[in-house]
Amino acid sequence: MNWDWQMFCEDTLDRTVREGCFGKDGDITYLDWMLSAWGWTVSVSLLALVLALVVGVVIGTLRTLENRPWTVRFGNAWVEFFRNIPLLVQIFIWYHVVPSIFPAMKSVSGFVLVVLALGFFTSARIAEQVRSGIQALPRGQRYAGMAMGFTTWQTYRYVLLPNAFRIIIPPLTSETMNIFKNSSVAFAVSVTELTMFAMQAQEETGRGIEVYLAVTGLYIVSAFTINRIMAFIEKRVRVPGLVAPGAAGGH
C-alpha cells in the first residue's frame, strides 16, 4: 500500500508541494483547507451546543411543572417532534422548506440554518435528560425551596437545576460528543466542514485513505477533548452521596 501524506502540502490549484505545508501569499494547501474545515466543524458544533443547552434546559424544566399542564404538553410536543425526525431531514426542512414559507429566511446563511437544525434536534434529547435529572431528585429538595419562601423560578434556579445538572453530566457528555459527530451532515447544505473537505479532497487527489484517516483523527481529537473537559467539570461539581446507588428515582 503506497501512502502519500505529502499530498497535504500540495497547493489546491496547481498541486505543487509547498514548503512547510502551509500556503503563502494567498495560496492554499490541502492542510490549510483541512484546518479551515475543522474550524467550521468546531464553530457549528459549539454554537449548536449552546443553543441546545439553553433550549433543552427550558423545555426540560417546563415538562416538570405538574401544575401547568399546557406547558407540559408543549414541552412533550417539542421533544417528540424534534427527536423523532431524522437530523438530515430537519436540515433540509430548514434549508428548503422554511425559507419558502418565511421569505425573510432566504437571506439566512446555510451555516446558521445548520446551527438551528442541529441545536433544536439536540435540545430535544437534552430536555429529556434535564427532565429525568429533576425528577430523580428527592421531593424534599423542592419542599425545602418552598419552605424558604422561594418562588417556583427561584426553587428551580437555586435548588433543583444545580443538583439535576450534577446528575446528568455523564449523558450530557455523550450528547456533547454526538453534536460534534452529527455536525458532519452540514455538508448536505454546502457548509465547508470536515466531511465536505474529505469528499472534495479525495475526489481531487485520489488519496482517500490519507484524507479520511486525517479527518477521522480530527474528529477523535475533538470528541476526546470534549470528553476530558466534561470529566473535569463532573469531578469538580460532584457532591458525594447526592445520588445513592439504586435510588436515583427516589422521591
N, C-alpha and C positions, 0 to 999 in steps of 0.2 A: 504494500500500500504506500503510495507516494503522496505524502502530505506536504503542503507548501504554505507555511504560516507567513511567509514573506508577502503574501497577497494583501495583507492588511496594510502594508507600507506602500502599496501602489496607489497612484493617482486615479481618481474615479473617472477621469476623462480620457487621458492618453495612456493609462495603465503603466506609466513609468514608475520605478521604485524611488521613493523619496527618502533621503537620509533622515534618520531619526523617527521615521514612520508618521510624522505629523506634517501636514501641508503648510506651505508658506505663501505669502502674497496672494491670498485668495484661493489657493489650490486646496483641494480636499482629498485626503486619503480615505481608504475604507476604515481605518482605525478612527479617524475623525468622525466619520459618518456613524460608526457604531456607538461611539461615546455620546454623540449628539442624540441618537435614538434612545440610548439608555436614559439620558436626561429627560426626554419626553415621557418615557415609561414611568420614571420616578415622579414626575410632575403630575401626570394623570392619576397615578395611584394615591399620592399624598392628598391631593385636592379632593378626590372621591372619598378617601378615608375620612377627612374632616367633615364632609357633607354627610356621610353615612353615620358617623358618630352623633352629630347634632340631631339629625332627623330620627335616628334609631332610638336615642335616649328619650326624645319627646314622645314618639309613638309607643315605645315600650312602657313609659310611665302612664300614658293615657289608658293603656289596656289594664292597668291595675286600679283604676278609680272606680270601684264597685258601685258607688252611689251615683255614678253618672253614666248610665247605660249607653247613651248616644256616643260619648267619647270612646267607650269600649268598642262599640260596633265600628266606629270609624277606624280605630287602631287595628281591629281584626281585619277589616276590609283592605286596609293598606298592606298589611303583611301578606294576606293571601294573594292579592293582585300582583305585587312585585316579586314575591317568592316563587310563584307558580308559572311565570312567563320566562322562557329562556333568555339569558342575558343578550345573546346576539340578536334575537328578535326585538328586544327592548331598544337596542341601539339603532336598529333600522327604523323602529317606530319614531324615535326621537329625531332621526336624521331625515326621514322621508315623509312621515305622516304628520307629525306635529307642525312643521313649517307650512304644510298645506292648509292646516286648519287655522293656524295663527300666523299670518303673513309676516308679522314683526320678527318671528323666529328665523326667517330666512337669512337674516344678516348675522346670525349667531354662528360662530366657527364650529367646525366638527369637533375640535378639541373640547370646547365647553359642553357640547351635546353628549360626548362620551363620558365626561365627568358626571353629568347629571344622570345618565343611564346607569353607570357603574355605582354611583353614590346611592341612588334610590334602590337599586337592586340589593346592595349590601345592607342598606338601612333596615330592610325587612328582616334580615337574619339577625342583625344586632338588636332590633326591637324585641325579637323573641327571647334573646339571651337576657336583655335587661328585665323583661317581664319575669322570666324564670328566677333571676337573681333576687328581685324584690320579693317575690312570693316565697322564696326559700328562707327569708329572714323570719325569725320568731315574731309573732304578733306583738309581743311585749315591746318591741322597739317602736312600733307605730303608736302604741298606747303611751309609751314614755314621752314621745313627742307631744301628744295631746295633753298629757299631764303637765308638761312645761308651758302650755299655753300657745304652742306653735300653731300657725295656720297649716293647711294642707301643703301649700307650697314650701313652707319652712321645714315641715317634717320630712318631705322628700329631699330638700336641698341639704339639710344638715344631718339627717339621721339615716334615711333609707338608702338613698343613692350612693353615698360614700361607702357604706357597707356592702351594698349589692355589687359595686364595681370590684371590690376585693374578691368576691366570689367568682365573677365572670371573666376575670383577666385571662385564664387559660383558653376558653373558647374565643375570646376577643383576639388573642394572639393568632389563632388559626384563621380568623376572618381577615386580619390584617395581612397575613401572608397570602391568603387567597386573593385579596384585592390586587396584589402585585401580579399574580399569575393571570387573573381574569383581565387585566389591562391589555393582554395580548390581542383581544378581539377588536381593539381600536383600529387595527389595520384595515378592517372592513369599511371604514369611512375615511380612509386615507390619512390617518394620523401617523406620522413617521416615527413610530416607536420600534422596539427591538424586533418584533415579529415581521413587520413590514421591511425593515432593513435586511433581515435574514433572507426573506423571499427574493428581494430585488438583487442583493449582493450575490446570492447563489446563482441567480439567472445570468448575471453579468460575468461572473468569474468562473462559473462551473466548479467552484470549490465548496460544495455543500457541506462536506464533513467539517472542514475548518470553521466555516461560518456558523453552523448550528452548534458546534461544540463551544465556540466562544460565546454565543448568545445564551446557551444553556448555563454556562459558567456565571454570566452576569445575573441571570435570574436566581441562581443559587446564592450568590453573594447578597443580593437584595433581600431574599427571604431569610437567610441566616442572620443578617444584620437586624432585621425586624424581630426575629425570634430572641436574639440576645438582649435587645432593648426592652422588650416586653418582659423577659425573665428578670431583668434587673428591676423593673418597676414592680413586678409581682413580689419580689423579695423585700423591697423597701416598704411596701404598704401592707404586707401580710400582718394580720392580727392573730397570734396563736390562739387556737381554740375557738375561733369565730364560728367555724362550721365543723361540728363533730362528725366523725365517720358514721355513715348510715343515718344521719339526722339532718341532711341538707334540706329536707322539706318540712322540718318541724315547725309547728305553729303554736 
